[in-house]
Amino acid sequence: MRNFSQLLRKTLYGDPCALFQWCNHQPGAFASSEIQTAIQAIDSILRDTNSDLQVNALILKGIIHASGTGVAPDRQLAIQCFKEAEQRGSIQASAYLGSIYQEGLDGHPDYVTAKKWYEVGAAKGCPIANNHLGYLYQHGLGVKQDPMEAMAYYQKAIDGQYPMAMYHRAMMLKNPDDSFTDIAMALELLERAASLGSRHAYRSLGCLYRLGIQVPRSLDKAQAYYDQAIEYADPEAMYGKAKLLIDSDSSERDLIGDLLKQSSVAGFIPAQIQLQEMGLEEPITREISYDSLTTEGDSDCGGEVMNNAIFSLKEHIQALRQYGKKLQDGGFDEKGGIVCNFANQLDDELDGFFQTSTGVSFETFKDEYKAKMNDAIVNSELNKHRAIVYPILLNGLIMATVIGFFLILYRALQQIHNEGKWTFNHTFFNAKTHSQRLKERVFDAFNDLDRVYTHVT
C-alpha cells in the first residue's frame, strides 16, 4: 500500500520516481483530505520565496489542476504553473505542457502545439517528452505515422528509466489477436515497467496471466498484478479482476459487482456492458465525452480497444462537424448546415446506444449506423464537397510541363469515359471526397469494435 505522506514529500523534493507514481494514479485514487494536504504544502512552499522546492511545487500544482485531482480542472492555471516552472529551468515542465495541448484545452487535441513543447523537453533530455513524442509517431497524431521514429524516441525514454515508454514499446510488439511477436521482449519490458510501479504494466501482465496468452495461465499471478494496478484506481484492472472472479466461478458476487461499478463509473464501457448483461443493475446513463474516453496507453485484451475505437468514432464525428462549420464560415450556410446536422445525428445515436438499454444488439446498431452514413453520403450534398487541395498542388506541378498536361488530360478523359463524372479519384492522384475519407475511417473504427466486442462481453 502507498504511503501518501512519503509520496508527497518525495515528489516535492524532486524524486522522479515519486513524480511518476503521482501521475500514475487515476484521479479518484486520492482522498479529498490527501489532496487538500498536498495543496496546503504546495501553497506553503510557494509563499516561501527562499524555498528551493518552488519549481517542484509548481509542477505538482500544475498536475493536480490539469487532471482535476480533488479539485475542479483548471488547465489555464496548470499552463501558468508549468510555464513558470519551465522558465525556472524544469526539464519536465515542457512535457506536461505538451500533454495539456495533446488532450486539448477545449476537449479537442492540438497535436502541433503539443509536439512543439515535447521537442523542447526532448532537447533537454526529458524522458517524459521523449515518450510522448514516441506516442505521437506510433499513432500518427499530428505527424506522419512512423514506427521506427517512435521506437527511437521510446528507447531514449527507456534509457531514462521512464516506465510508460517501456509499456508503450511492449505494446508495439502486440498483434491484433493480443499475442506478441516477441513475448520474451514484451515480458522483459512489462516487468521492468511494473518494477517501477506502472499500473499499465501491472494490468497488462494481469491480463496475460488471466488468459494464458503465451505464458502459463496463473489466476494467482493475474490477481496479484490486478490488485497492484487497482491500488492506483485503474478501471480496466478492476474490470479484469471481476472477469477473473467470474471465470473462476467465484461466489463473491458483491465484490464482482463493486469492481464493475467502480470501473463503469470511471468510464470503462465494457464494465458497464458487463453490469447490464449480469443484471447487477441498470446501465449507468452518462454522456460519452472526450474526457471519459481515454487514449492513454494501449489495448489490454480488448478493453481499451473498445474505448479507443469509440473515441475514434467521436473524433471522426467532430471532424465532420468542424468541416460543416468551415463551410458555413465560407458562405455555404445551407451545405454546412446539412453537414453539421448529419454529424449531430450520428453523435446522438452513438451516445444513445451506450447510454440506454434499448434491446438493440451491437451488430444491428453497427449495420444501421453504417447504412445511414452511406445514404447520407450518396444522397446528400455531402458528396459534392471535394478534398482538392493536394490534387491541385500535384496537378499544378505536372502541368508545368507538356508531358504533365497530356497526362492529366488522358487521366481525366479516361475517368469521364469510365465513370461519367469529373473527379480525380484515380489512384494516381489519390484524391477522395471528404466524406469518402471519413467513411473509411469510421468503418475502420467499427472493425476494431467488432473484433473485441464479443471478447470483452
Secondary structure, 3 states (H helix, E strand, C coil): CCCHHHHHHHHHCCCHHHHHHHHHCCHHHCCHHHHHHHHHHHHHHHHCCCCCCHHHHHHHHHHHHHHCCCCCCCHHHHHHHHHHHHHCCCCCHHHHHHHHHHHCCCCCCCHHHHHHHHHHHHHCCCHHHHHHHHHHHHHCCCCCCCHHHHHHHHHHHHHCCCHHHHHHHHHCCECCCCCECCHHHHHHHHHHHHHCCCHHHHHHHHHHHHHCCCCCCCHHHHHHHHHHHHCCCCHHHHHHHHHHHHHCCCCCHHHHHHHHHHHHHCCCHHHHHHHHHHCCCCCCCCCCCCCCCCCCCCCCCCHHHHHHHHHHHHHHHHHHHHHHHHHHHCCCHHHHHHHHHHHHHHHHHHHHHHHCCCCCCHHHHHHHHHHHHHHHHHHCHHHHCECCHHHHHHHHHHCCCHHHHHHHHHHHHHHHHHHCCCCCCCCCCCCCEHHHHHHHHHHHHHHHHHHHHHHHC
